Every structure is written in structure tokens, then in C-alpha cells.
Amino acid sequence: MAKGKLTIKQMKKNFITWARLLPLLTTAASVIFVLGQLLIGYLKGKPVLTVEFLIFSIGFIIFGVVLGFTLRYFYLKIGDAWIDDRND
């Protein structure tokens, strides 16, 4: 339950902190997905460490990193439009 009203400075800090964490979050999500695919393939008894899987894994992790940095860039760019620098 909220104890009080957030100031604009606190909202700006929360938003910037969240936006800066986006590359880490998307990279972690892609790594967890790849590890999940590896585990599922292993449990089903299928060969998992194939060249195709390694190419897919590396590509998917690179996609996660690029997506994170792209989202971070746009969120910080858009966030500057609505963040007010007035002191409350």
C-alpha cells in the first residue's frame, strides 16, 4: 500500500532505473528461454547440442541484447518528453 504521493523527482528516478535495467532483463529472459529449450530437449532424449541449436541460441541471445538496448534507448528518449523537471 502506498504511504504517500510520489514526487516528480522520485518518479523520474524510478523510470530511469527501470529503463536502464531493460538490457539486463531482456538478456536474462533470452538466456532462460535458451536454457529451458536445452533442458526440454535433454529430458525428451533428443540431441540438443547440435550446430543448428547453437546458432539459434547465440542468435536469440544477441536478439535479446539488441532488443534491450533498443527499448532502453526509446524509453529514455520518450521518457524525457513527459518527465517534468519542476521541483515539487
PyMOL Python script that loads the backbone (N, CA, C, O; Angstrom):
from pymol import cmd

cmd.read_pdbstr("""\
ATOM      1  N   MET A   1       0.841  -1.178   0.000  1.00  0.00           N
ATOM      2  CA  MET A   1       0.000   0.000   0.000  1.00  0.00           C
ATOM      3  C   MET A   1       0.886   1.242   0.000  1.00  0.00           C
ATOM      4  O   MET A   1       1.884   1.306   0.719  1.00  0.00           O
ATOM      5  N   ALA A   2       0.521   2.199  -0.793  1.00  0.00           N
ATOM      6  CA  ALA A   2       1.322   3.410  -0.913  1.00  0.00           C
ATOM      7  C   ALA A   2       1.197   4.259   0.341  1.00  0.00           C
ATOM      8  O   ALA A   2       0.107   4.454   0.879  1.00  0.00           O
ATOM      9  N   LYS A   3       2.335   4.756   0.790  1.00  0.00           N
ATOM     10  CA  LYS A   3       2.343   5.576   2.001  1.00  0.00           C
ATOM     11  C   LYS A   3       2.134   7.043   1.687  1.00  0.00           C
ATOM     12  O   LYS A   3       1.573   7.778   2.500  1.00  0.00           O
ATOM     13  N   GLY A   4       2.568   7.470   0.541  1.00  0.00           N
ATOM     14  CA  GLY A   4       2.427   8.874   0.197  1.00  0.00           C
ATOM     15  C   GLY A   4       2.523   9.082  -1.297  1.00  0.00           C
ATOM     16  O   GLY A   4       2.779   8.156  -2.066  1.00  0.00           O
ATOM     17  N   LYS A   5       2.316  10.297  -1.672  1.00  0.00           N
ATOM     18  CA  LYS A   5       2.365  10.645  -3.085  1.00  0.00           C
ATOM     19  C   LYS A   5       3.822  10.757  -3.535  1.00  0.00           C
ATOM     20  O   LYS A   5       4.647  11.359  -2.849  1.00  0.00           O
ATOM     21  N   LEU A   6       4.125  10.177  -4.680  1.00  0.00           N
ATOM     22  CA  LEU A   6       5.476  10.268  -5.225  1.00  0.00           C
ATOM     23  C   LEU A   6       5.710  11.653  -5.813  1.00  0.00           C
ATOM     24  O   LEU A   6       4.826  12.239  -6.438  1.00  0.00           O
ATOM     25  N   THR A   7       6.897  12.154  -5.604  1.00  0.00           N
ATOM     26  CA  THR A   7       7.250  13.419  -6.233  1.00  0.00           C
ATOM     27  C   THR A   7       7.704  13.141  -7.663  1.00  0.00           C
ATOM     28  O   THR A   7       7.967  12.000  -8.042  1.00  0.00           O
ATOM     29  N   ILE A   8       7.787  14.189  -8.423  1.00  0.00           N
ATOM     30  CA  ILE A   8       8.226  14.043  -9.811  1.00  0.00           C
ATOM     31  C   ILE A   8       9.658  13.527  -9.853  1.00  0.00           C
ATOM     32  O   ILE A   8      10.011  12.741 -10.731  1.00  0.00           O
ATOM     33  N   LYS A   9      10.472  13.961  -8.918  1.00  0.00           N
ATOM     34  CA  LYS A   9      11.864  13.502  -8.862  1.00  0.00           C
ATOM     35  C   LYS A   9      11.931  11.997  -8.606  1.00  0.00           C
ATOM     36  O   LYS A   9      12.741  11.300  -9.217  1.00  0.00           O
ATOM     37  N   GLN A  10      11.088  11.495  -7.711  1.00  0.00           N
ATOM     38  CA  GLN A  10      11.063  10.059  -7.423  1.00  0.00           C
ATOM     39  C   GLN A  10      10.552   9.265  -8.626  1.00  0.00           C
ATOM     40  O   GLN A  10      11.081   8.198  -8.935  1.00  0.00           O
ATOM     41  N   MET A  11       9.529   9.783  -9.301  1.00  0.00           N
ATOM     42  CA  MET A  11       9.005   9.103 -10.487  1.00  0.00           C
ATOM     43  C   MET A  11      10.063   9.041 -11.588  1.00  0.00           C
ATOM     44  O   MET A  11      10.212   8.019 -12.258  1.00  0.00           O
ATOM     45  N   LYS A  12      10.790  10.137 -11.769  1.00  0.00           N
ATOM     46  CA  LYS A  12      11.844  10.172 -12.785  1.00  0.00           C
ATOM     47  C   LYS A  12      12.931   9.157 -12.448  1.00  0.00           C
ATOM     48  O   LYS A  12      13.415   8.452 -13.333  1.00  0.00           O
ATOM     49  N   LYS A  13      13.316   9.079 -11.178  1.00  0.00           N
ATOM     50  CA  LYS A  13      14.348   8.126 -10.760  1.00  0.00           C
ATOM     51  C   LYS A  13      13.873   6.692 -10.976  1.00  0.00           C
ATOM     52  O   LYS A  13      14.636   5.862 -11.471  1.00  0.00           O
ATOM     53  N   ASN A  14      12.625   6.387 -10.614  1.00  0.00           N
ATOM     54  CA  ASN A  14      12.074   5.045 -10.809  1.00  0.00           C
ATOM     55  C   ASN A  14      12.044   4.671 -12.289  1.00  0.00           C
ATOM     56  O   ASN A  14      12.402   3.552 -12.657  1.00  0.00           O
ATOM     57  N   PHE A  15      11.619   5.602 -13.130  1.00  0.00           N
ATOM     58  CA  PHE A  15      11.525   5.339 -14.563  1.00  0.00           C
ATOM     59  C   PHE A  15      12.904   5.102 -15.167  1.00  0.00           C
ATOM     60  O   PHE A  15      13.095   4.158 -15.934  1.00  0.00           O
ATOM     61  N   ILE A  16      13.862   5.953 -14.824  1.00  0.00           N
ATOM     62  CA  ILE A  16      15.208   5.818 -15.388  1.00  0.00           C
ATOM     63  C   ILE A  16      15.854   4.527 -14.918  1.00  0.00           C
ATOM     64  O   ILE A  16      16.525   3.855 -15.702  1.00  0.00           O
ATOM     65  N   THR A  17      15.664   4.165 -13.653  1.00  0.00           N
ATOM     66  CA  THR A  17      16.217   2.907 -13.139  1.00  0.00           C
ATOM     67  C   THR A  17      15.628   1.725 -13.886  1.00  0.00           C
ATOM     68  O   THR A  17      16.355   0.810 -14.274  1.00  0.00           O
ATOM     69  N   TRP A  18      14.318   1.735 -14.090  1.00  0.00           N
ATOM     70  CA  TRP A  18      13.661   0.643 -14.805  1.00  0.00           C
ATOM     71  C   TRP A  18      14.146   0.568 -16.251  1.00  0.00           C
ATOM     72  O   TRP A  18      14.411  -0.518 -16.766  1.00  0.00           O
ATOM     73  N   ALA A  19      14.260   1.715 -16.897  1.00  0.00           N
ATOM     74  CA  ALA A  19      14.685   1.727 -18.297  1.00  0.00           C
ATOM     75  C   ALA A  19      16.135   1.268 -18.445  1.00  0.00           C
ATOM     76  O   ALA A  19      16.480   0.614 -19.429  1.00  0.00           O
ATOM     77  N   ARG A  20      16.972   1.603 -17.489  1.00  0.00           N
ATOM     78  CA  ARG A  20      18.371   1.167 -17.566  1.00  0.00           C
ATOM     79  C   ARG A  20      18.515  -0.329 -17.349  1.00  0.00           C
ATOM     80  O   ARG A  20      19.498  -0.920 -17.797  1.00  0.00           O
ATOM     81  N   LEU A  21      17.564  -0.954 -16.676  1.00  0.00           N
ATOM     82  CA  LEU A  21      17.617  -2.393 -16.438  1.00  0.00           C
ATOM     83  C   LEU A  21      17.103  -3.218 -17.617  1.00  0.00           C
ATOM     84  O   LEU A  21      17.259  -4.439 -17.622  1.00  0.00           O
ATOM     85  N   LEU A  22      16.499  -2.582 -18.607  1.00  0.00           N
ATOM     86  CA  LEU A  22      15.915  -3.319 -19.731  1.00  0.00           C
ATOM     87  C   LEU A  22      16.891  -4.243 -20.460  1.00  0.00           C
ATOM     88  O   LEU A  22      16.521  -5.382 -20.743  1.00  0.00           O
ATOM     89  N   PRO A  23      18.119  -3.816 -20.781  1.00  0.00           N
ATOM     90  CA  PRO A  23      19.037  -4.761 -21.448  1.00  0.00           C
ATOM     91  C   PRO A  23      19.323  -5.995 -20.604  1.00  0.00           C
ATOM     92  O   PRO A  23      19.406  -7.106 -21.128  1.00  0.00           O
ATOM     93  N   LEU A  24      19.472  -5.803 -19.308  1.00  0.00           N
ATOM     94  CA  LEU A  24      19.721  -6.941 -18.423  1.00  0.00           C
ATOM     95  C   LEU A  24      18.513  -7.871 -18.376  1.00  0.00           C
ATOM     96  O   LEU A  24      18.666  -9.092 -18.387  1.00  0.00           O
ATOM     97  N   LEU A  25      17.323  -7.298 -18.324  1.00  0.00           N
ATOM     98  CA  LEU A  25      16.107  -8.111 -18.248  1.00  0.00           C
ATOM     99  C   LEU A  25      15.872  -8.909 -19.529  1.00  0.00           C
ATOM    100  O   LEU A  25      15.541 -10.093 -19.467  1.00  0.00           O
ATOM    101  N   THR A  26      16.040  -8.277 -20.677  1.00  0.00           N
ATOM    102  CA  THR A  26      15.797  -8.998 -21.932  1.00  0.00           C
ATOM    103  C   THR A  26      16.872 -10.049 -22.191  1.00  0.00           C
ATOM    104  O   THR A  26      16.585 -11.117 -22.730  1.00  0.00           O
ATOM    105  N   THR A  27      18.108  -9.743 -21.808  1.00  0.00           N
ATOM    106  CA  THR A  27      19.175 -10.738 -21.962  1.00  0.00           C
ATOM    107  C   THR A  27      18.928 -11.932 -21.054  1.00  0.00           C
ATOM    108  O   THR A  27      19.075 -13.080 -21.474  1.00  0.00           O
ATOM    109  N   ALA A  28      18.553 -11.661 -19.814  1.00  0.00           N
ATOM    110  CA  ALA A  28      18.265 -12.751 -18.877  1.00  0.00           C
ATOM    111  C   ALA A  28      17.095 -13.597 -19.369  1.00  0.00           C
ATOM    112  O   ALA A  28      17.125 -14.822 -19.259  1.00  0.00           O
ATOM    113  N   ALA A  29      16.066 -12.949 -19.908  1.00  0.00           N
ATOM    114  CA  ALA A  29      14.918 -13.695 -20.417  1.00  0.00           C
ATOM    115  C   ALA A  29      15.314 -14.585 -21.594  1.00  0.00           C
ATOM    116  O   ALA A  29      14.851 -15.722 -21.691  1.00  0.00           O
ATOM    117  N   SER A  30      16.156 -14.084 -22.478  1.00  0.00           N
ATOM    118  CA  SER A  30      16.570 -14.906 -23.620  1.00  0.00           C
ATOM    119  C   SER A  30      17.463 -16.062 -23.180  1.00  0.00           C
ATOM    120  O   SER A  30      17.366 -17.159 -23.731  1.00  0.00           O
ATOM    121  N   VAL A  31      18.330 -15.833 -22.197  1.00  0.00           N
ATOM    122  CA  VAL A  31      19.181 -16.916 -21.691  1.00  0.00           C
ATOM    123  C   VAL A  31      18.335 -17.983 -21.005  1.00  0.00           C
ATOM    124  O   VAL A  31      18.567 -19.177 -21.194  1.00  0.00           O
ATOM    125  N   ILE A  32      17.360 -17.561 -20.213  1.00  0.00           N
ATOM    126  CA  ILE A  32      16.472 -18.520 -19.542  1.00  0.00           C
ATOM    127  C   ILE A  32      15.679 -19.321 -20.570  1.00  0.00           C
ATOM    128  O   ILE A  32      15.484 -20.524 -20.397  1.00  0.00           O
ATOM    129  N   PHE A  33      15.221 -18.667 -21.636  1.00  0.00           N
ATOM    130  CA  PHE A  33      14.489 -19.372 -22.682  1.00  0.00           C
ATOM    131  C   PHE A  33      15.365 -20.425 -23.357  1.00  0.00           C
ATOM    132  O   PHE A  33      14.926 -21.553 -23.580  1.00  0.00           O
ATOM    133  N   VAL A  34      16.600 -20.054 -23.678  1.00  0.00           N
ATOM    134  CA  VAL A  34      17.517 -21.000 -24.330  1.00  0.00           C
ATOM    135  C   VAL A  34      17.828 -22.166 -23.398  1.00  0.00           C
ATOM    136  O   VAL A  34      17.842 -23.318 -23.833  1.00  0.00           O
ATOM    137  N   LEU A  35      18.076 -21.880 -22.128  1.00  0.00           N
ATOM    138  CA  LEU A  35      18.338 -22.958 -21.172  1.00  0.00           C
ATOM    139  C   LEU A  35      17.114 -23.860 -21.002  1.00  0.00           C
ATOM    140  O   LEU A  35      17.249 -25.073 -20.834  1.00  0.00           O
ATOM    141  N   GLY A  36      15.927 -23.267 -21.045  1.00  0.00           N
ATOM    142  CA  GLY A  36      14.704 -24.066 -20.982  1.00  0.00           C
ATOM    143  C   GLY A  36      14.570 -24.985 -22.181  1.00  0.00           C
ATOM    144  O   GLY A  36      14.198 -26.149 -22.037  1.00  0.00           O
ATOM    145  N   GLN A  37      14.869 -24.471 -23.355  1.00  0.00           N
ATOM    146  CA  GLN A  37      14.831 -25.304 -24.556  1.00  0.00           C
ATOM    147  C   GLN A  37      15.852 -26.435 -24.477  1.00  0.00           C
ATOM    148  O   GLN A  37      15.579 -27.562 -24.890  1.00  0.00           O
ATOM    149  N   LEU A  38      17.016 -26.124 -23.948  1.00  0.00           N
ATOM    150  CA  LEU A  38      18.061 -27.131 -23.772  1.00  0.00           C
ATOM    151  C   LEU A  38      17.606 -28.220 -22.805  1.00  0.00           C
ATOM    152  O   LEU A  38      17.809 -29.406 -23.062  1.00  0.00           O
ATOM    153  N   LEU A  39      16.998 -27.821 -21.703  1.00  0.00           N
ATOM    154  CA  LEU A  39      16.514 -28.777 -20.706  1.00  0.00           C
ATOM    155  C   LEU A  39      15.378 -29.632 -21.255  1.00  0.00           C
ATOM    156  O   LEU A  39      15.358 -30.845 -21.044  1.00  0.00           O
ATOM    157  N   ILE A  40      14.435 -29.012 -21.955  1.00  0.00           N
ATOM    158  CA  ILE A  40      13.313 -29.765 -22.522  1.00  0.00           C
ATOM    159  C   ILE A  40      13.812 -30.776 -23.553  1.00  0.00           C
ATOM    160  O   ILE A  40      13.368 -31.924 -23.566  1.00  0.00           O
ATOM    161  N   GLY A  41      14.727 -30.353 -24.407  1.00  0.00           N
ATOM    162  CA  GLY A  41      15.294 -31.280 -25.389  1.00  0.00           C
ATOM    163  C   GLY A  41      16.034 -32.425 -24.730  1.00  0.00           C
ATOM    164  O   GLY A  41      15.941 -33.569 -25.175  1.00  0.00           O
ATOM    165  N   TYR A  42      16.765 -32.124 -23.677  1.00  0.00           N
ATOM    166  CA  TYR A  42      17.507 -33.166 -22.952  1.00  0.00           C
ATOM    167  C   TYR A  42      16.551 -34.153 -22.289  1.00  0.00           C
ATOM    168  O   TYR A  42      16.777 -35.362 -22.330  1.00  0.00           O
ATOM    169  N   LEU A  43      15.476 -33.636 -21.675  1.00  0.00           N
ATOM    170  CA  LEU A  43      14.516 -34.516 -20.997  1.00  0.00           C
ATOM    171  C   LEU A  43      13.737 -35.384 -21.984  1.00  0.00           C
ATOM    172  O   LEU A  43      13.324 -36.491 -21.642  1.00  0.00           O
ATOM    173  N   LYS A  44      13.535 -34.892 -23.198  1.00  0.00           N
ATOM    174  CA  LYS A  44      12.839 -35.685 -24.212  1.00  0.00           C
ATOM    175  C   LYS A  44      13.766 -36.674 -24.902  1.00  0.00           C
ATOM    176  O   LYS A  44      13.313 -37.499 -25.696  1.00  0.00           O
ATOM    177  N   GLY A  45      15.052 -36.600 -24.607  1.00  0.00           N
ATOM    178  CA  GLY A  45      16.007 -37.530 -25.187  1.00  0.00           C
ATOM    179  C   GLY A  45      16.457 -37.176 -26.586  1.00  0.00           C
ATOM    180  O   GLY A  45      16.988 -38.026 -27.300  1.00  0.00           O
ATOM    181  N   LYS A  46      16.255 -35.943 -26.986  1.00  0.00           N
ATOM    182  CA  LYS A  46      16.668 -35.512 -28.322  1.00  0.00           C
ATOM    183  C   LYS A  46      18.087 -34.941 -28.259  1.00  0.00           C
ATOM    184  O   LYS A  46      18.509 -34.442 -27.216  1.00  0.00           O
ATOM    185  N   PRO A  47      18.815 -35.013 -29.359  1.00  0.00           N
ATOM    186  CA  PRO A  47      20.148 -34.387 -29.364  1.00  0.00           C
ATOM    187  C   PRO A  47      19.996 -32.865 -29.324  1.00  0.00           C
ATOM    188  O   PRO A  47      19.372 -32.267 -30.201  1.00  0.00           O
ATOM    189  N   VAL A  48      20.568 -32.260 -28.307  1.00  0.00           N
ATOM    190  CA  VAL A  48      20.347 -30.825 -28.129  1.00  0.00           C
ATOM    191  C   VAL A  48      21.545 -29.971 -28.526  1.00  0.00           C
ATOM    192  O   VAL A  48      21.362 -28.828 -28.948  1.00  0.00           O
ATOM    193  N   LEU A  49      22.732 -30.476 -28.408  1.00  0.00           N
ATOM    194  CA  LEU A  49      23.904 -29.668 -28.736  1.00  0.00           C
ATOM    195  C   LEU A  49      24.296 -29.854 -30.196  1.00  0.00           C
ATOM    196  O   LEU A  49      25.378 -30.348 -30.513  1.00  0.00           O
ATOM    197  N   THR A  50      23.395 -29.450 -31.064  1.00  0.00           N
ATOM    198  CA  THR A  50      23.663 -29.507 -32.499  1.00  0.00           C
ATOM    199  C   THR A  50      24.099 -28.125 -32.979  1.00  0.00           C
ATOM    200  O   THR A  50      23.965 -27.136 -32.259  1.00  0.00           O
ATOM    201  N   VAL A  51      24.610 -28.070 -34.179  1.00  0.00           N
ATOM    202  CA  VAL A  51      25.051 -26.795 -34.745  1.00  0.00           C
ATOM    203  C   VAL A  51      23.862 -25.847 -34.902  1.00  0.00           C
ATOM    204  O   VAL A  51      23.976 -24.651 -34.630  1.00  0.00           O
ATOM    205  N   GLU A  52      22.730 -26.381 -35.336  1.00  0.00           N
ATOM    206  CA  GLU A  52      21.543 -25.545 -35.519  1.00  0.00           C
ATOM    207  C   GLU A  52      21.095 -24.933 -34.198  1.00  0.00           C
ATOM    208  O   GLU A  52      20.744 -23.755 -34.136  1.00  0.00           O
ATOM    209  N   PHE A  53      21.110 -25.742 -33.145  1.00  0.00           N
ATOM    210  CA  PHE A  53      20.685 -25.232 -31.842  1.00  0.00           C
ATOM    211  C   PHE A  53      21.651 -24.170 -31.330  1.00  0.00           C
ATOM    212  O   PHE A  53      21.222 -23.167 -30.761  1.00  0.00           O
ATOM    213  N   LEU A  54      22.942 -24.379 -31.527  1.00  0.00           N
ATOM    214  CA  LEU A  54      23.915 -23.392 -31.068  1.00  0.00           C
ATOM    215  C   LEU A  54      23.780 -22.079 -31.833  1.00  0.00           C
ATOM    216  O   LEU A  54      23.893 -21.003 -31.246  1.00  0.00           O
ATOM    217  N   ILE A  55      23.536 -22.162 -33.146  1.00  0.00           N
ATOM    218  CA  ILE A  55      23.319 -20.949 -33.940  1.00  0.00           C
ATOM    219  C   ILE A  55      22.052 -20.241 -33.472  1.00  0.00           C
ATOM    220  O   ILE A  55      22.044 -19.021 -33.305  1.00  0.00           O
ATOM    221  N   PHE A  56      20.983 -21.004 -33.262  1.00  0.00           N
ATOM    222  CA  PHE A  56      19.732 -20.436 -32.762  1.00  0.00           C
ATOM    223  C   PHE A  56      19.944 -19.772 -31.404  1.00  0.00           C
ATOM    224  O   PHE A  56      19.461 -18.664 -31.170  1.00  0.00           O
ATOM    225  N   SER A  57      20.660 -20.442 -30.516  1.00  0.00           N
ATOM    226  CA  SER A  57      20.875 -19.921 -29.167  1.00  0.00           C
ATOM    227  C   SER A  57      21.653 -18.617 -29.185  1.00  0.00           C
ATOM    228  O   SER A  57      21.264 -17.643 -28.540  1.00  0.00           O
ATOM    229  N   ILE A  58      22.744 -18.604 -29.919  1.00  0.00           N
ATOM    230  CA  ILE A  58      23.562 -17.389 -29.986  1.00  0.00           C
ATOM    231  C   ILE A  58      22.772 -16.251 -30.628  1.00  0.00           C
ATOM    232  O   ILE A  58      22.821 -15.115 -30.156  1.00  0.00           O
ATOM    233  N   GLY A  59      22.053 -16.553 -31.694  1.00  0.00           N
ATOM    234  CA  GLY A  59      21.228 -15.536 -32.348  1.00  0.00           C
ATOM    235  C   GLY A  59      20.137 -14.998 -31.450  1.00  0.00           C
ATOM    236  O   GLY A  59      19.867 -13.797 -31.444  1.00  0.00           O
ATOM    237  N   PHE A  60      19.507 -15.883 -30.691  1.00  0.00           N
ATOM    238  CA  PHE A  60      18.425 -15.447 -29.812  1.00  0.00           C
ATOM    239  C   PHE A  60      18.953 -14.590 -28.667  1.00  0.00           C
ATOM    240  O   PHE A  60      18.308 -13.620 -28.269  1.00  0.00           O
ATOM    241  N   ILE A  61      20.110 -14.938 -28.141  1.00  0.00           N
ATOM    242  CA  ILE A  61      20.697 -14.137 -27.062  1.00  0.00           C
ATOM    243  C   ILE A  61      21.137 -12.771 -27.594  1.00  0.00           C
ATOM    244  O   ILE A  61      20.952 -11.756 -26.923  1.00  0.00           O
ATOM    245  N   ILE A  62      21.715 -12.744 -28.789  1.00  0.00           N
ATOM    246  CA  ILE A  62      22.078 -11.458 -29.399  1.00  0.00           C
ATOM    247  C   ILE A  62      20.825 -10.623 -29.642  1.00  0.00           C
ATOM    248  O   ILE A  62      20.830  -9.411 -29.429  1.00  0.00           O
ATOM    249  N   PHE A  63      19.750 -11.273 -30.089  1.00  0.00           N
ATOM    250  CA  PHE A  63      18.479 -10.569 -30.274  1.00  0.00           C
ATOM    251  C   PHE A  63      17.998  -9.969 -28.952  1.00  0.00           C
ATOM    252  O   PHE A  63      17.522  -8.834 -28.930  1.00  0.00           O
ATOM    253  N   GLY A  64      18.116 -10.713 -27.857  1.00  0.00           N
ATOM    254  CA  GLY A  64      17.709 -10.203 -26.549  1.00  0.00           C
ATOM    255  C   GLY A  64      18.512  -8.989 -26.122  1.00  0.00           C
ATOM    256  O   GLY A  64      17.962  -8.036 -25.571  1.00  0.00           O
ATOM    257  N   VAL A  65      19.813  -9.023 -26.375  1.00  0.00           N
ATOM    258  CA  VAL A  65      20.673  -7.889 -26.015  1.00  0.00           C
ATOM    259  C   VAL A  65      20.316  -6.662 -26.854  1.00  0.00           C
ATOM    260  O   VAL A  65      20.161  -5.562 -26.321  1.00  0.00           O
ATOM    261  N   VAL A  66      20.187  -6.854 -28.158  1.00  0.00           N
ATOM    262  CA  VAL A  66      19.861  -5.735 -29.053  1.00  0.00           C
ATOM    263  C   VAL A  66      18.480  -5.169 -28.726  1.00  0.00           C
ATOM    264  O   VAL A  66      18.294  -3.952 -28.706  1.00  0.00           O
ATOM    265  N   LEU A  67      17.524  -6.039 -28.475  1.00  0.00           N
ATOM    266  CA  LEU A  67      16.183  -5.580 -28.112  1.00  0.00           C
ATOM    267  C   LEU A  67      16.219  -4.758 -26.834  1.00  0.00           C
ATOM    268  O   LEU A  67      15.564  -3.719 -26.743  1.00  0.00           O
ATOM    269  N   GLY A  68      16.975  -5.212 -25.852  1.00  0.00           N
ATOM    270  CA  GLY A  68      17.076  -4.478 -24.588  1.00  0.00           C
ATOM    271  C   GLY A  68      17.653  -3.088 -24.767  1.00  0.00           C
ATOM    272  O   GLY A  68      17.122  -2.118 -24.225  1.00  0.00           O
ATOM    273  N   PHE A  69      18.735  -2.984 -25.524  1.00  0.00           N
ATOM    274  CA  PHE A  69      19.340  -1.670 -25.727  1.00  0.00           C
ATOM    275  C   PHE A  69      18.461  -0.769 -26.588  1.00  0.00           C
ATOM    276  O   PHE A  69      18.425   0.444 -26.379  1.00  0.00           O
ATOM    277  N   THR A  70      17.755  -1.352 -27.552  1.00  0.00           N
ATOM    278  CA  THR A  70      16.840  -0.561 -28.378  1.00  0.00           C
ATOM    279  C   THR A  70      15.684  -0.027 -27.546  1.00  0.00           C
ATOM    280  O   THR A  70      15.339   1.151 -27.638  1.00  0.00           O
ATOM    281  N   LEU A  71      15.082  -0.895 -26.732  1.00  0.00           N
ATOM    282  CA  LEU A  71      13.992  -0.444 -25.867  1.00  0.00           C
ATOM    283  C   LEU A  71      14.470   0.602 -24.875  1.00  0.00           C
ATOM    284  O   LEU A  71      13.774   1.584 -24.614  1.00  0.00           O
ATOM    285  N   ARG A  72      15.652   0.392 -24.327  1.00  0.00           N
ATOM    286  CA  ARG A  72      16.204   1.365 -23.379  1.00  0.00           C
ATOM    287  C   ARG A  72      16.364   2.729 -24.044  1.00  0.00           C
ATOM    288  O   ARG A  72      16.010   3.755 -23.464  1.00  0.00           O
ATOM    289  N   TYR A  73      16.896   2.734 -25.258  1.00  0.00           N
ATOM    290  CA  TYR A  73      17.090   3.993 -25.976  1.00  0.00           C
ATOM    291  C   TYR A  73      15.758   4.713 -26.183  1.00  0.00           C
ATOM    292  O   TYR A  73      15.640   5.907 -25.907  1.00  0.00           O
ATOM    293  N   PHE A  74      14.752   3.975 -26.673  1.00  0.00           N
ATOM    294  CA  PHE A  74      13.474   4.617 -26.959  1.00  0.00           C
ATOM    295  C   PHE A  74      12.726   5.011 -25.694  1.00  0.00           C
ATOM    296  O   PHE A  74      12.099   6.070 -25.654  1.00  0.00           O
ATOM    297  N   TYR A  75      12.780   4.179 -24.664  1.00  0.00           N
ATOM    298  CA  TYR A  75      12.111   4.548 -23.418  1.00  0.00           C
ATOM    299  C   TYR A  75      12.741   5.786 -22.798  1.00  0.00           C
ATOM    300  O   TYR A  75      12.025   6.657 -22.303  1.00  0.00           O
ATOM    301  N   LEU A  76      14.058   5.881 -22.815  1.00  0.00           N
ATOM    302  CA  LEU A  76      14.698   7.069 -22.259  1.00  0.00           C
ATOM    303  C   LEU A  76      14.438   8.290 -23.136  1.00  0.00           C
ATOM    304  O   LEU A  76      14.326   9.405 -22.626  1.00  0.00           O
ATOM    305  N   LYS A  77      14.339   8.089 -24.453  1.00  0.00           N
ATOM    306  CA  LYS A  77      14.052   9.198 -25.360  1.00  0.00           C
ATOM    307  C   LYS A  77      12.613   9.686 -25.169  1.00  0.00           C
ATOM    308  O   LYS A  77      12.365  10.889 -25.095  1.00  0.00           O
ATOM    309  N   ILE A  78      11.671   8.749 -25.090  1.00  0.00           N
ATOM    310  CA  ILE A  78      10.263   9.097 -24.897  1.00  0.00           C
ATOM    311  C   ILE A  78      10.031   9.613 -23.487  1.00  0.00           C
ATOM    312  O   ILE A  78       9.232  10.526 -23.278  1.00  0.00           O
ATOM    313  N   GLY A  79      10.730   9.028 -22.518  1.00  0.00           N
ATOM    314  CA  GLY A  79      10.542   9.423 -21.127  1.00  0.00           C
ATOM    315  C   GLY A  79      10.890  10.869 -20.877  1.00  0.00           C
ATOM    316  O   GLY A  79      10.302  11.504 -20.001  1.00  0.00           O
ATOM    317  N   ASP A  80      11.839  11.408 -21.630  1.00  0.00           N
ATOM    318  CA  ASP A  80      12.201  12.808 -21.456  1.00  0.00           C
ATOM    319  C   ASP A  80      11.067  13.739 -21.862  1.00  0.00           C
ATOM    320  O   ASP A  80      11.025  14.889 -21.427  1.00  0.00           O
ATOM    321  N   ALA A  81      10.154  13.259 -22.684  1.00  0.00           N
ATOM    322  CA  ALA A  81       9.059  14.106 -23.145  1.00  0.00           C
ATOM    323  C   ALA A  81       8.028  14.345 -22.047  1.00  0.00           C
ATOM    324  O   ALA A  81       7.456  15.432 -21.973  1.00  0.00           O
ATOM    325  N   TRP A  82       7.778  13.350 -21.192  1.00  0.00           N
ATOM    326  CA  TRP A  82       6.743  13.531 -20.178  1.00  0.00           C
ATOM    327  C   TRP A  82       7.299  13.819 -18.800  1.00  0.00           C
ATOM    328  O   TRP A  82       6.547  14.190 -17.898  1.00  0.00           O
ATOM    329  N   ILE A  83       8.603  13.657 -18.615  1.00  0.00           N
ATOM    330  CA  ILE A  83       9.190  13.953 -17.309  1.00  0.00           C
ATOM    331  C   ILE A  83       9.347  15.460 -17.181  1.00  0.00           C
ATOM    332  O   ILE A  83       9.969  16.113 -18.019  1.00  0.00           O
ATOM    333  N   ASP A  84       8.780  15.983 -16.134  1.00  0.00           N
ATOM    334  CA  ASP A  84       8.821  17.413 -15.879  1.00  0.00           C
ATOM    335  C   ASP A  84       9.948  17.687 -14.885  1.00  0.00           C
ATOM    336  O   ASP A  84      10.075  16.975 -13.889  1.00  0.00           O
ATOM    337  N   ASP A  85      10.747  18.680 -15.135  1.00  0.00           N
ATOM    338  CA  ASP A  85      11.879  18.978 -14.258  1.00  0.00           C
ATOM    339  C   ASP A  85      11.538  19.978 -13.155  1.00  0.00           C
ATOM    340  O   ASP A  85      12.437  20.499 -12.495  1.00  0.00           O
ATOM    341  N   ARG A  86      10.279  20.244 -12.954  1.00  0.00           N
ATOM    342  CA  ARG A  86       9.900  21.140 -11.862  1.00  0.00           C
ATOM    343  C   ARG A  86      10.206  20.484 -10.526  1.00  0.00           C
ATOM    344  O   ARG A  86      10.129  19.261 -10.401  1.00  0.00           O
ATOM    345  N   ASN A  87      10.543  21.264  -9.556  1.00  0.00           N
ATOM    346  CA  ASN A  87      10.787  20.745  -8.207  1.00  0.00           C
ATOM    347  C   ASN A  87       9.500  20.821  -7.405  1.00  0.00           C
ATOM    348  O   ASN A  87       8.955  21.903  -7.184  1.00  0.00           O
ATOM    349  N   ASP A  88       9.015  19.658  -6.968  1.00  0.00           N
ATOM    350  CA  ASP A  88       7.791  19.628  -6.151  1.00  0.00           C
ATOM    351  C   ASP A  88       8.130  19.187  -4.748  1.00  0.00           C
ATOM    352  O   ASP A  88       7.243  19.094  -3.899  1.00  0.00           O
TER     353      ASP A  88
END
""", "prot")
cmd.dss("prot")
cmd.show_as("cartoon", "prot")
cmd.util.cbc("prot")
cmd.orient("prot")
